[in-house]
Amino acid sequence: MAKHIINNPGGRKPLSEDEKYGIPIPVRFTKKQFIRIKRKAGEMPISTYIREGALHAIVRQPVTKSLMKEIRDLNNLGTNINTLAKLAHQYGFNSIVDKANEALNGVNAILHQARLKIAEKEVEDTSFNG
C-alpha cells in the first residue's frame, strides 16, 4: 500500500499557530555590532538571541521635557523637606508646621501629576499593543 504523503504519521508534527515564526524583520548591524552580538549569544543561535532579547529586554523611553521638569521640581521640594527637617530638629516641629504642610501639598501635587502621566502612557501602550 502506498504511503499517504499529506498525512504522514511518522513525520514531524505540525506546529501550532503560536509556535510558528512567520514575520521576518530585516535588521542590519555594523560589523562591530554583529561581532558583539555573536559574542553575547555564545552557543545560542543569533536569531534566537535577538528574538529573546527583543521580547524580554526592558527598553526605557527617553524622559520628556515636561517629565524632567516635574522630576526637577520634586527634587527641589525634597531639598526643601530636608531643610525643614533640619529646622525641626533645631527649633522644634511646631515652628515649621505651615512650611511642612506647604511642602507636603507640593509633593502630593507633583506625584499626582506623575501618576496621571504614567496611567496615560500605560493606556497608550496597551492600545498600541492590543
C-alpha positions in Angstrom: 0.0 0.0 0.0 1.3 3.5 -0.9 2.3 5.8 1.9 0.0 8.8 2.3 2.1 11.9 1.7 -0.1 14.6 3.2 -0.9 12.7 6.4 2.4 11.2 7.3 2.1 9.7 10.8 5.8 9.1 11.0 6.8 12.7 10.2 7.2 15.8 12.2 4.1 17.0 14.0 2.8 20.4 12.6 3.5 23.4 14.8 0.6 25.3 16.3 -0.1 28.9 15.2 1.6 30.2 18.4 4.8 28.3 17.7 5.2 29.3 14.0 7.6 32.1 13.2 6.0 33.9 10.2 7.0 37.6 10.1 10.7 38.2 9.2 12.1 41.6 10.2 15.2 42.7 8.4 17.7 44.3 10.7 21.2 45.5 9.7 24.2 45.7 12.0 27.7 47.1 11.6 30.5 44.6 11.7 31.4 45.6 15.3 27.8 45.3 16.4 27.4 41.8 14.8 30.6 40.6 16.5 29.4 41.9 19.8 26.0 40.2 19.4 27.7 37.0 18.3 29.9 37.0 21.4 27.0 37.7 23.7 24.9 34.9 22.1 27.5 32.3 22.8 26.3 28.9 21.7 22.7 30.2 21.1 21.7 30.9 17.5 21.9 34.6 16.8 18.3 34.9 15.6 17.1 33.2 18.9 19.3 35.5 20.9 18.0 38.6 19.2 14.4 37.4 19.5 14.7 36.7 23.2 16.4 40.0 23.8 13.7 41.9 22.0 10.9 40.1 23.8 12.4 40.2 27.3 14.6 43.3 27.5 13.4 46.4 29.2 13.7 49.4 26.9 13.2 52.7 28.6 11.6 55.6 26.7 13.6 58.9 26.9 12.4 61.3 29.6 10.3 64.1 28.1 11.0 67.7 28.9 7.7 68.0 30.9 8.5 64.9 33.0 12.1 66.2 33.5 10.6 69.4 34.9 8.4 67.5 37.3 11.4 65.4 38.4 13.4 68.6 39.0 10.5 70.2 40.9 10.2 67.1 43.1 13.9 67.1 43.7 13.7 70.8 44.8 10.8 70.0 47.1 12.9 67.1 48.6 15.7 69.6 49.3 13.1 71.9 51.0 11.9 69.0 53.1 15.4 68.2 54.2 15.9 71.8 55.2 12.6 71.7 57.1 13.6 68.5 58.9 16.9 70.2 60.0 15.0 73.2 61.3 12.5 70.9 63.1 15.4 69.2 64.9 16.9 72.6 65.8 13.8 74.6 66.8 11.0 72.0 67.2 8.3 70.8 64.9 5.8 73.4 65.9 8.0 76.2 64.4 7.8 74.7 60.8 4.2 73.2 60.7 3.0 75.7 58.0 6.0 75.3 55.8 5.9 71.5 56.2 2.2 71.3 55.1 3.0 73.6 52.1 5.9 71.3 51.1 3.7 68.2 51.5 1.0 69.7 49.4 3.5 70.4 46.7 4.9 66.9 46.7 1.4 65.4 46.6 0.5 67.6 43.6 3.6 66.6 41.7 3.1 62.9 42.5 -0.5 63.1 41.4 0.5 64.6 38.0 3.2 62.0 37.6 0.7 59.2 38.3 -1.7 60.7 35.7 1.0 60.8 33.1 2.1 57.2 33.8 -1.5 56.0 33.6 -2.0 57.9 30.3 1.2 56.3 29.0 0.1 52.8 30.0 -3.3 53.3 28.2 -1.3 54.4 25.1 1.0 51.4 25.3 -1.9 48.9 25.7 -3.9 50.4 22.8 -0.7 50.2 20.7 0.0 46.6 21.6 -3.6 45.4 21.6 
